[in-house]
Amino acid sequence: MTSNLDPDARSSYRLITLAARLVQRRQDDALAHLGLTRAAVIALEGLAAGPLNQEQLAEAIRVQSQTLGRVLTRLEASGHLTRTRHAADRRQLKVELTEAGHAALQAAREAEINAYPDDPGIAWKVLREELAKFVKALPAGHDPEVVPFVAPEHRSVRRQHTGHSGRSGGRRGMDQHPDWDQDSQS
C-alpha cells in the first residue's frame, strides 16, 4: 500500500502540538485574573444555552460526571452556578449559570480573544478549516490528544505490537486532560 501522507506531516504535527501548548499557556494567563481555569470555562460554556443535569453536561463537554463534579463544586462556591434538585427526579441536580456565571463566561471569552495573536496575516478561517480536517481525520478509537506519528498503512501493525487492539473505542474525555487536573486538585 502506498502512503498518501504528506512529507511535511511530521513538522506540521509538531507545529500543531507546539501551537496548542502556547495557546493553552496564553489562555491560562488570560483567565488567571478572573480566577478561572480552562476547565471551568469549558463547563460554563456547556451551560451557556441553558440548564442541564450534571450527566448531560458531562456528556456535552465529553468528561466524566465525577470529574466534572469537582469543577462544578468550585464554580458553585464562587457563585458562578447553582445546583438544585430537579423537580421531576429528585436524584438529579439541575446545573444552571447564575448572573455572575454569565458575566464570568463573557469576561473569559473576551480575555481569551485578547490572548489571540494580533496578526492580520493569520488566515483564521483557513486555519480553522484545516484543523477541523485534521481532527476529523484522526482514526476512531485513538486518543485525539496523543496521536502517534505513524504512517496510515502501519497503524494496525502498531496496535497489534503495543497491545492496544483490544482497547475500547471512543475518545478520552477532558477528565484525563491536564486542564481538569488543576481544578480537581483543590
Beta strands, then each sheet from edge to edge (+ up, - down):
strand 1: 52-53
strand 2: 81-85
strand 3: 93-97
sheet 1: 1+ 3- 2+
end
